[in-house]
Amino acid sequence: MKATGVVRRIDDLGRIVIPKEIRRNLRIREGDSLEIYTDGTDKIILKKYSHIESIHNFIIHYVDAVYAANKKEIIITDTERIIAAAGNFRKDVVGKKIDLRLDERIQKKTTQIVEKNEGLDVADNLVINSAAVLKPITVYGDIIGAVIVIGEDTIVEAEKMLADMTSAFLGKYLET
């Protein structure tokens, strides 16, 4: 565990403030959920909670089925990492931390079309130069990740619909 040298007091309601520098480095935003663990001794461990990661196996099967049916490459991320990818991606991209530029795109809360050769920075050593559509996934209005569907030269209606459908389906699934 890395020491930060920061000490905080617990207030009378049991709250503690996580320093801004740590929140910024770990991309913890207001409203984010944190899981609380203990290691059985005297340590408390906080971990960002990922709604999408909680259904990880389901999402892996889902993207494989999408690719098998449509031959459309697809990536699902949470706000931290690539959760699943299907198509011509190396399997080692799953679990990689997403690029800050992708996180900024996701936080815009809008469907975005990326033109061919515009370059979509997804993760370290993963830049998509094909056309793509990016659709944020929301649960109860909060952004929890994104769907990226890769096209070829231009994005067609089928790819937009696939991204919209996947985002809506995963969002509704996680709300239940």
GITA-V848414 format. One record per pair of residues at least 24 apart in sequence whose ideal C-beta (glycine too) atoms are under 8 Angstrom apart, sorted by the first residue. I is the first residue (numbers start at 1). J is the second residue. D is the distance in whole Angstrom. If there is no record, write none. Layout:
i/j/d
I/J/D
I/J/D
This chain:
i/j/d
1/43/8
18/46/8
27/79/7
27/80/7
27/103/7
31/142/6
48/80/6
50/78/4
50/79/8
50/80/7
50/81/8
50/83/8
50/144/7
50/145/8
51/78/7
51/139/6
51/144/5
51/145/8
51/174/5
52/76/7
52/77/8
52/78/4
52/83/5
52/137/7
52/144/6
52/145/5
52/170/7
52/174/7
53/78/6
53/81/8
53/83/6
54/174/8
55/173/7
55/174/7
56/83/6
56/84/8
59/83/6
59/84/5
59/170/7
60/84/5
62/166/8
62/170/8
66/162/7
66/166/7
70/158/8
70/162/7
72/149/6
72/150/7
72/151/8
72/158/8
72/159/6
72/162/6
73/149/7
73/150/4
74/147/7
74/148/7
74/149/5
74/150/7
74/162/8
74/166/7
75/122/7
75/147/7
75/148/4
75/150/8
76/137/8
76/145/7
76/146/8
76/147/6
76/148/8
76/166/8
76/170/7
77/102/7
77/106/7
77/122/8
77/145/5
77/146/5
77/148/7
78/144/6
78/145/4
79/103/7
79/106/7
79/143/7
79/144/7
79/145/6
82/122/7
82/123/6
83/145/7
87/150/7
89/126/8
93/122/8
93/123/6
93/126/6
96/123/4
96/124/6
96/126/7
97/123/6
97/124/7
98/122/6
98/123/6
99/123/6
99/124/7
102/146/8
105/134/6
105/146/8
106/134/7
106/136/5
106/143/6
106/145/7
106/146/5
107/143/6
108/136/8
109/136/6
109/138/8
109/143/6
110/136/7
111/135/5
111/136/8
111/160/7
111/163/7
111/164/7
113/155/5
113/160/8
115/154/8
116/152/8
116/153/5
116/154/7
120/148/7
122/148/7
131/155/5
133/159/5
133/160/5
133/163/5
134/163/7
135/163/4
135/164/6
135/166/7
135/167/4
136/167/7
137/167/5
137/170/5
137/171/5
138/167/8
138/171/5
139/171/5
139/174/5
139/175/6
140/175/6
144/171/8
144/174/7
145/170/8
